[in-house]
Amino acid sequence: MQTPLKIEENSKKNALIGIVSDKYSGIILETIMYKPKSVIEITADTGIPISTVYRRIQTLCDNKLLKTSGSISQDGKKFFIYKSKIKSINADFNEGKIKVEIILN
């Protein structure tokens, strides 16, 4: 079993709690946990509107929760694929203190 990464910074804790409480972010992280996918593939697999997927992907990237790689299609268009860097986020509230840990993918 992998050792959890403890998050100490309050702003990072708050951001991560917001991400795990958002249903779309959780669905996106789950669908790209083991296989990298493009936004189009994520939309097709989940039924989440493409504009919502783009917004959530940006939030996940801003919080360094995704691995991103790019490629150029056969017709010369750039596209990116995304894979989750995390397997889980655990949050605990006890005696007024919030503890957040991440299990890396």
N, C-alpha and C positions, 0 to 999 in steps of 0.2 A: 504494500500500500504506500502511496506517495505521501510525503509530508506536506501538510497544508501551508500555503504562503499566507502569513498574517499581514493584514492591512492595518497600518497604524494611523495614517493621515485621515482626519475627519471628513474632509471634502471628498476624498476618494471613497471612503466608506459610504457616504451619502449617495454618491453617484452609482455605486454598485448596488445598493439597496433599491434605488430607483429602477435600475436596469432589470433586476430580478423580479420586481413587482410589476413590470410591464409585460403583458401577455405576448405581444408580438416579438419583443427581444428574446424572450425565453424560447419561443417556437423557432426563431431564426437560429439561435445558438444550438438548439437541439438538432436541427436539420443539417447543420454544417460541422457537427462535432467530429465525425469520422471521415467525411468526404468533402473536399473543397467544392464549392459551387458558385456559379455566377448569380447575379441578381435575378436574371430571367429564370434560372433553374429554381432558385429559392421561391420565387413567386408561383411558378408552376407546381412545385411540390407542396406548398403550404396554403395557397389561395389568398395570401396576403397581398393587397394591392401594391403594385410596383413602386409607387411614390412612397408608401409607408416603409417598404423594404429599404429603399435608398436612404430614408431618414434614419431608420434604426441602424443600418450598416454604418452610417456616419458616426452615430453616437457610440457604437461598439468600437469603431476604429479610434475615435477620440480617447476612449478609455483603455486603449491597448489590449482589447480582448480578442482581436482577430489577427490572423496571419493573412496578408494580402499578397497575391502574385498576379502579374499581368501577362498578357499574351496578345498576339495579333492574329485575327482570324484569316481564313483563306482569302476573303475579299478585302483584306487590308484594314479592317476595323480593330481598334484596341478594345479589349475587354479585360475585366478583372475577375478573379475568383477569390473566395474568402473561405477561411477555415477557422473554427473556434480554437483559441489558445487555452480555453478552460473546459474542464469537465463539470465542475460545480462551484457554486458560491454558497457558503454557509454563513448565516448571520444569526447572532445570538444577542438578546437583550436581557441583561441580568443586573439587578441592583443599580439601575440608572446608567449602566455602561453598555456600549454596543461593541461587540467583537465580530469582525468579518474576516473570513478565511477563504482562500481560493485553492482549489485543486486543479493543477495544470493538466492540460491535455497532452 
